[in-house]
Amino acid sequence: MRSSSYFVMPARALLVLALTAVAVPAAHAADTPAPALAAKPYMGWSSWSMQSSKYPGLNPDGDYSYLTEANVLKQTDALAGKLKKYGYEYVNIDAGWWMDKSWKSGFDQYGRQKPDPVRFPHGMKAVADRIHAKGLKAGIYLPAGLEKGAYGDGKTPIRNAEGCTTADIVYGDLRTTNGWDSAYKLDFSKPCTSKYIDSQAQLIADWGFDFLKLDGVGPGSGKSGDQYDNVADVAAWHQAIAGTGRPIHLEISWSLDIGHAADWKKHSQGWRIDTDVECYCNTLVSWENSVDDRWDDTPAWTRHAGPGGWNDLDSLDVGNGQMDGLTKAERQSYATLWAIAKSPLYTGDDLTRLDSYGLSLLTNREVIAIDQGPNPPARPVTPSDPQQVWAAKNPDGTYTVALFNLADAPASVTADWTTLGFTGKASVRDLWNHENLGSYQNKITQALPAHGSRLFTVTPRGTAVALTGHEAESSANTLGGNASVADCSACSDGKKVGNLYLGSTLTFNDVVVAKAGTYQIKVSYVSGDARSVDISANGGGATRHKLPATGDWGTVAAVYVPVTLKAGANTITFDSGTGYAPDIDRIDVPKS
C-alpha cells in the first residue's frame, strides 16, 4: 500500500464499518486446457464507483444510496444495449445490498446477508433473473469473515449444520478481521466453520449469481498479521462454490499481498492488486487518487496473470467525461494501461450517460482485442522516467507497444526497437485511431500531452539485435562499499551483486563497443520493491533510474536504460547513492 493514496480507503472503510456498526510467460502452459472460468479477463459493469461518488445527483438519499434494484436494472438495460456486443457481460452489485439507507445490516435466520427490502424490493433472485434475461451475467459482493451483526450473541444456527451456531465458527476472543475490522475472524480448525461458507455459497448460487467479489481480504487491504490472514477464507469459498455445482467467478479484493500470489491463483479467478481507484470526491476518480498509482504497482504482478486468473486494476471509469474527473488524454491512458495489463475491463460509469468519446474508448475492438486476446500482458521496458514505454511480444511475432507521458507537461516519448529485441524497420499501426502509420526505422517518437499515451502494434521488418552479455558477479568488475556477490537461483549463472546501498557501487569494466553513441543497455535485476539507481559511463555524470519491483527477491526482470558510450572500452557504474538500489544480475549491450 502506498501511503500517498492511503486516504482513499477510509471511504469504503467508513461505509462498511457504519453498515455493520517483456514478453512475460502466461500463468498456464500453452497445452493446458482452457479454464472453465476466466479464460479471458472478464468485462462488465460495477456499481461501486457511482455509489462512492459525491457527484451531484448520484446519491441523493445519502452516501452510497445509489445502490438500488431500479438503478442496477437501468444499468443492465444500458449494458445490454450499448456494450454487450463488445464483450461486456457482467453486472456486478457491490457493497451495501444487505443494508438499509441508515446503514443497518440485515441477516437471515442463519446469519447470512439478507437483501434490504427498500433497496431490492423483489429480492436478489429476481434481479439476477432480470440480468440473465438480457443475456448477461450477475455479480454480487460479500466481505470476508463473519459480520458482527450476524453473530447474534453466538446463538445463530448455521444452515445444514446440526448443533452448529455462530459461536462455533469464530475464535473465542472474537478477534476481528478484514480490511475494516467489520467481521469476526472465522476459525477453520472448527468443523462448523466451512458449513457457514457452504451455506453462503449455496444461497448466492440459488439466487443465480455468476460472480462473487469477496472484499477486505488479507494479507492486503491495508492489513497484515495472522488476524488479517484470510487465505483460509478464500480457499473455503473456492471449495464451497465448487460444491454448489454452479460456475461462479471468485474475485478477491483489495490491494492483495503479492507474497500470497500463489494462494490467490490457486483459489480464485482474479485479485485486486491495488487500492480503490475511486477518489471518494465529487467525481468518480481523479488522476492522482488513484489512477496514476497503477503504473508503479502493476509491473510486479505481471507474471502472475494468465488464463484462469488475472490481475485486477479496478474499475475503468472513462466513459462519462465530466463525471469521471479526467482529461481526454488521461481517459485514454487509463484505458490503455488496463488493456495492455490484461486487467478485467469493468466500468463503473453511468452507462445511460456515456459521452461519444467515452463510448469510443470502451468499444474500440482493436484495444479490447489486446486485453482479450492470446498475447501476454505488457511490462515497462523503459520505465525510469515519466516518459515510459511498455511492451509485450505477441505469439504472432508482433509487439504491443504503449507510450506514456506521465508528466504534468507535454513531452516526447520514444520507443527504440532495440528495447524490443530487433533493429531496422518496423510497420506501426495506431490502435486507438485505427490507422496504419507506415514504416519506421529503428524507433518511433511521439509528442504526447500531459498524462497522454499512444498504443501501437509494431511488426518487425528488420533483424534481431546482437548483444554482448556482462555478468554482474564477474571478477573483472569492481565492487565498492557494501556491494557483494550473492547466490541467485533465478539469475544468469546463478549469481548477482547485492547490498547496493548507501553509496555502494558496481562497475562493469571493459564494456567494448565499436562505435560511439547512445546505447539501450538491458539491465537484468532483482528487486522486491521499486528502487532507484544512478547509472553512469566512464566516470561521467550519472542519470538516476527508478526500476519497478520484480515482485519478490527471487524473480528477475529486465528494463532498458540509455547509456552514452565511446568507441572501444568503457566502464558502466551502478551507484546506490544515498538509498537502496536493486540487486544486479547482468547487463546486455547491443553490438552496434
ROLOVEX-988901 format. One record per residue (C-alpha): x, y, z. Coordinates in steps of 0.05 Angstrom, whole numbers, padded with zeros to 5 digits, always signed. Each point is the difference from the previous one (the first is absolute). Layout:
XYZ/...
This chain:
+00000+00000+00000/+00027+00067-00019/-00008+00053+00053/-00014+00053-00052/-00067-00033-00017/-00017-00028+00068/-00055+00050+00013/-00041-00029-00056/-00016-00061+00042/-00038+00028+00059/-00061+00017-00042/-00014-00073-00011/+00024-00012+00070/-00050+00050+00027/-00053-00031-00042/+00010-00071+00024/+00014+00019+00072/-00062+00042+00002/-00040-00052-00035/+00020-00052+00051/+00006+00048+00057/+00610-00145-00699/-00035-00059-00025/-00020-00030+00065/-00017-00074+00000/-00074-00014+00009/-00019-00031+00066/-00022-00064-00034/+00037-00040-00052/-00025+00005-00072/-00021-00073+00001/-00042+00007+00063/-00075-00005-00014/-00036+00066+00002/-00028+00013+00070/-00075-00002+00010/+00002+00069+00032/+00042+00061-00016/+00029-00027-00064/+00004+00075-00017/-00005+00061+00045/-00073+00012+00015/-00037+00061-00026/-00060+00035+00029/-00026+00054+00047/+00005+00010+00075/-00043+00044+00045/+00054+00024+00048/+00028+00060-00036/-00068+00035-00002/-00018-00022+00070/+00063+00031+00028/+00000+00066-00038/-00025+00067+00023/-00015+00021-00071/-00065+00041+00001/-00062-00043-00006/+00032-00069+00006/-00016-00012+00073/-00058+00046+00016/-00024-00039+00061/+00066+00000+00036/+00069-00030-00010/-00001-00066-00039/-00075+00004-00012/+00009-00010-00075/-00002-00075+00008/-00072-00020-00013/-00035-00053-00041/-00027+00053-00047/+00069+00029-00014/+00032-00068-00010/-00053-00019-00050/+00007+00067-00036/+00075-00013-00008/-00015-00072-00021/-00044+00026-00057/+00053+00050-00021/+00056-00053+00002/-00042-00047-00043/-00016+00055-00049/+00068+00034-00006/+00057-00046+00021/-00022-00073-00001/+00019-00009-00073/+00071+00021+00017/+00008-00054+00054/-00026+00035+00063/-00043-00050+00037/+00003+00005+00076/-00045+00045+00041/+00032+00002+00069/-00037+00024+00062/+00050+00026+00051/-00001+00015+00074/-00064+00019+00036/-00054-00044-00031/-00017-00028+00069/+00000+00068+00035/-00055+00051+00007/+00013+00074-00013/+00017+00011+00073/+00054-00053-00009/-00034-00053+00042/+00016-00070-00023/-00050-00055-00012/+00012-00074+00010/-00043-00062-00007/-00012-00053+00054/+00067-00033-00017/+00043+00062+00005/+00004+00012-00075/-00007+00068-00032/-00072+00015-00019/-00018+00051-00054/-00028+00065+00026/-00074+00003-00020/+00003+00073-00018/+00062-00004-00043/-00020-00066-00032/-00075-00009+00009/-00004-00061-00044/+00061-00035+00030/+00065-00022-00030/-00025-00059-00040/-00048+00044-00038/+00056+00049-00016/+00046-00056-00024/-00057-00027-00043/-00010+00068-00032/+00074+00005-00015/+00000-00070-00030/-00060+00018-00042/+00044+00051-00036/+00052-00054-00016/+00046+00026+00054/+00032-00027+00064/-00015+00022+00071/+00052+00017+00053/-00006+00012+00075/+00045+00022+00057/+00017-00025+00071/+00053+00019+00051/+00049-00051+00029/-00016-00029+00069/-00064-00004+00042/-00031+00068+00003/-00009+00025+00071/-00075+00009-00011/-00007-00072-00020/+00030-00027+00064/-00064+00006+00041/+00033-00012+00068/+00028-00064-00029/-00067-00036-00002/-00017+00008-00073/-00005-00069-00032/+00040-00020-00061/-00042-00027-00057/+00008-00075-00014/+00047-00007+00059/-00037-00032+00058/+00022+00026+00067/+00045+00054-00030/-00010+00073+00018/+00039+00064-00016/+00039-00010+00065/+00027-00064-00029/+00032+00032-00062/+00040+00058+00028/+00058+00007+00050/-00019+00003+00073/+00030+00069+00008/-00042+00027-00057/+00060+00027-00036/-00019+00043-00060/+00022-00006-00072/-00004+00029-00070/+00021+00068-00024/-00048+00037+00045/-00003-00045+00061/-00074-00006-00014/-00003-00075+00011/+00023-00054+00047/+00055-00044-00025/-00023-00070-00019/+00036-00058+00032/+00006-00054-00052/+00029-00050+00050/-00072-00008+00024/-00043-00048-00040/-00061+00046-00001/+00036+00057-00034/+00003-00025-00071/-00074-00016+00005/-00014+00075+00008/+00038+00016-00063/-00035-00057-00035/-00067+00030+00020/+00019+00069-00027/+00025-00029-00065/-00063-00042-00009/-00043+00062+00013/+00032+00042-00055/-00001-00061-00046/-00074-00011+00013/-00012+00073-00017/+00035-00012-00066/+00063+00042+00008/+00059-00012-00046/+00053+00042+00036/+00021+00016+00071/+00045+00056+00022/+00029-00018+00068/+00026+00065+00030/+00046+00021+00056/+00044-00062-00010/+00068-00003+00032/+00057-00002+00003/-00013+00064-00037/-00056+00051+00006/+00047+00042+00042/+00007-00054+00053/+00051-00054+00016/+00011-00052+00054/-00036-00064+00019/-00064+00035+00020/-00007+00026-00072/+00023-00062-00037/-00061-00022-00039/+00033-00052-00045/-00041-00054+00035/-00064+00040-00015/+00017+00005-00073/+00016-00075-00003/-00066-00015+00035/-00038+00043-00049/+00033-00034-00059/-00020-00068+00027/-00070+00022+00020/-00013+00029-00070/+00022-00066-00031/-00049-00035+00046/-00059+00040-00026/+00009-00028-00070/-00009+00070-00029/+00059+00034-00035/+00013+00063+00041/+00059+00045-00015/+00035+00018+00066/+00035+00068+00000/+00037+00022+00063/+00015+00070+00023/+00038+00046+00016/+00074+00018-00005/+00018-00072+00012/+00067-00024+00025/+00044-00023-00058/+00035-00047+00048/-00063-00043-00003/-00008+00003-00075/+00003-00076-00004/-00059-00005+00048/-00042+00051-00038/+00015-00036-00065/-00018-00068+00030/-00066+00021+00030/-00029+00057-00042/-00008+00026-00070/+00024+00071+00013/+00033+00044+00052/+00003+00075+00010/+00072+00024+00001/-00012+00070+00026/-00043+00045+00042/-00067+00026-00025/+00005+00040-00064/-00057+00046+00022/+00016+00068+00029/-00059+00004+00048/-00009+00072-00023/-00047+00038-00045/+00020-00042-00061/+00007-00075-00008/+00076+00000-00002/+00058+00049-00007/+00068-00009-00031/+00037+00008+00065/-00049-00041+00042/+00014-00050-00022/+00003-00016-00075/+00074+00017-00006/+00021-00049+00055/-00010-00058-00048/+00061+00016-00043/+00044-00012+00061/-00038-00058+00031/-00017-00044-00060/+00069-00024-00024/+00014-00044+00060/-00064-00039-00012/+00006-00009-00075/+00028-00070-00001/-00058-00026+00042/-00054+00016-00052/-00024-00053-00048/-00060-00043-00019/-00038-00018+00062/+00022+00060+00041/+00013+00073-00013/+00029+00062+00033/-00058+00046+00016/+00016+00075-00006/-00071+00020+00022/-00055+00038-00036/+00013+00032-00067/-00037+00066+00006/+00013+00034-00067/-00070+00007-00030/-00033+00059+00034/+00045+00060-00013/-00012+00052+00054/-00027-00053+00048/+00064-00040-00007/+00043+00059+00020/+00054-00011-00052/+00026+00033-00063/-00008-00035-00067/+00074-00017+00000/-00006-00030+00070/-00060-00041-00019/+00037-00030-00059/+00062-00015+00041/-00043-00032+00054/-00034-00045-00052/+00067-00016-00033/+00033-00024+00063/-00060-00044+00019/+00001-00032-00069/+00074-00014-00005/+00002-00026+00072/-00057-00047-00018/-00040+00024+00059/-00074-00016+00002/-00037+00056-00037/-00058+00019+00044/-00024+00071+00001/-00033+00037+00057/-00028+00054-00044/-00073+00019-00009/-00013-00039-00063/-00063+00041-00014/+00044+00063-00007/+00061-00023-00039/+00028+00056-00043/+00023-00014-00070/+00074+00001+00018/-00011-00047+00059/-00041-00047-00042/+00056-00001-00052/+00051-00019+00054/-00043-00055+00029/-00018-00030-00068/+00065+00002-00039/+00004-00071-00025/+00075+00002-00015/+00015+00022+00071/-00049-00050+00030/+00036-00054-00040/+00066+00018+00035/-00034-00013+00067/-00039-00062-00022/+00048-00032-00049/+00055-00053+00008/+00056+00051+00007/+00034+00006+00069/-00007+00062+00044/+00049+00056-00015/+00056+00023+00046/+00039+00064+00004/+00063-00004-00043/+00024+00072+00011/-00033+00017+00066/+00050+00046+00032/-00032+00068-00013/-00069+00029-00007/+00007-00016-00074/-00009-00076-00002/-00005-00055-00052/-00037-00065+00016/+00002-00059-00047/-00016-00074-00010/+00020-00048-00054/-00061-00034-00030/-00005-00072-00023/-00003+00022-00073/+00067+00036+00005/-00030+00071+00005/+00008+00044+00060/-00051+00038+00041/+00034+00067+00016/-00029+00055+00043/+00031+00069+00009/-00017+00039+00063/+00016+00071+00021/-00015+00000+00074/+00028+00070+00010/-00044+00060+00015/+00024+00035-00064/+00004-00021-00074/+00061-00042-00019/+00025-00045-00055/+00006-00075+00012/+00043-00047-00043/-00006-00075-00008/+00067-00026-00024/-00005-00065-00038/+00063-00024+00036/-00041-00006+00064/-00046-00048-00036/+00058-00043-00024/+00008+00020-00072/+00028+00056-00043/-00017+00030-00067/-00069+00012-00027/-00068-00016+00029/-00072+00013-00020/-00042+00037+00050/-00076+00000+00010/-00034+00050+00045/-00054-00040+00037/-00040+00057+00030/-00006+00035-00067/-00005-00063-00044/+00056+00026-00044/+00061-00030-00033/+00056+00049+00011/+00049-00032-00048/+00072-00022+00009/+00047+00028+00053/+00075-00009+00002/+00029-00022+00068/-00050+00038+00043/-00064+00040+00004/-00006+00067+00037/-00066+00033+00017/-00016+00066+00033/-00050-00013+00055/-00041+00047+00044/+00004-00003+00075/-00022-00069+00024/-00008-00021-00073/+00012-00065-00036/+00003-00037-00067/-00013-00073-00012/+00031-00037-00059/+00009-00068-00031/+00072-00003-00026/+00018-00051-00053/+00076-00010-00007/+00030+00003-00070/+00073+00002+00023/+00049-00046+00033/+00011-00025+00071/+00046+00041+00044/+00067-00032+00016/+00018+00010+00073/+00063-00009+00042/-00014-00024+00071/+00038+00022+00062/-00013-00036+00066/-00004+00044+00062/+00040-00049+00041/+00058-00004-00049/+00068+00006+00032/+00016+00052-00054/-00049+00049+00034/+00013+00046+00058/-00043+00000+00062/-00001+00059+00048/-00028+00011+00070/-00046-00055+00024/-00011-00031-00069/+00010-00075+00000/-00012-00062-00042/-00059-00044+00021/-00032-00064-00024/-00063+00007-00043/-00033-00062-00029/-00041+00041-00049/+00059+00041-00024/+00045-00011-00059/+00058-00046+00022/-00034-00005+00069/+00031+00064+00029/-00015+00074+00009/+00030+00061+00034/-00040+00025+00059/+00007+00044+00061/+00001+00061-00044/-00019+00052+00052/+00026+00064+00031/+00052+00017-00052/+00017-00071-00022/+00020-00010-00073/+00006-00052-00054/+00045+00018-00059/+00000-00042-00064/+00069+00006-00030/+00021-00011-00073/-00067+00010-00032/+00022+00004-00072/-00040+00029-00058/+00023+00014-00071/-00031+00069-00008/-00013+00059+00046/-00074+00014+00014/-00058-00009+00047/-00016-00073+00012/-00062-00031+00031/+00031-00043+00054/-00042-00059+00024/+00003-00004+00076/-00021-00065+00032/-00014+00010+00074/-00036-00025+00062/-00039+00046+00045/-00057-00016+00048/-00022+00072-00003/+00011+00058-00047/+00070+00029+00008/+00043+00052-00033/+00073-00002-00022/+00048+00050-00031/+00031-00025-00065/+00060+00032-00033/+00053-00015-00052/+00075+00014+00002/-00004+00042+00064/-00048+00050-00032/-00064+00028+00027/-00050-00051+00026/-00074-00006-00017/-00047-00026+00054/-00048-00055-00022/-00057-00030+00040/-00008-00074-00014/-00068-00031+00014/-00007-00057+00050/+00009-00070-00026/-00049-00025+00052/+00047-00034+00048/+00075-00011+00012/+00001-00064-00040/-00026+00025-00067/+00041+00032-00056/-00027+00054-00046/+00032+00044-00052/-00006+00072-00023/+00040+00043-00049/+00037+00063+00017/+00037+00047-00049/+00074+00006+00012/+00048+00041-00043/+00064-00039-00015/+00065+00015-00037/+00031-00045-00053/+00043-00053+00033/+00001-00019+00073/-00048+00033+00050/-00020-00005+00073/-00073+00001+00022/-00013+00014+00074/-00062-00014+00042/+00000+00043+00062/-00052-00006+00055/+00010+00072+00021/-00030+00016+00068/-00053-00054-00004/-00009-00073-00019/+00008-00026-00071/-00024-00064-00032/+00044-00061-00002/+00033-00006-00069/+00003-00066-00038/+00032+00022-00066/+00000+00050-00056/-00005-00013-00075/+00029+00052-00047/-00019+00004-00074/+00059-00014-00046/-00019+00058-00046/
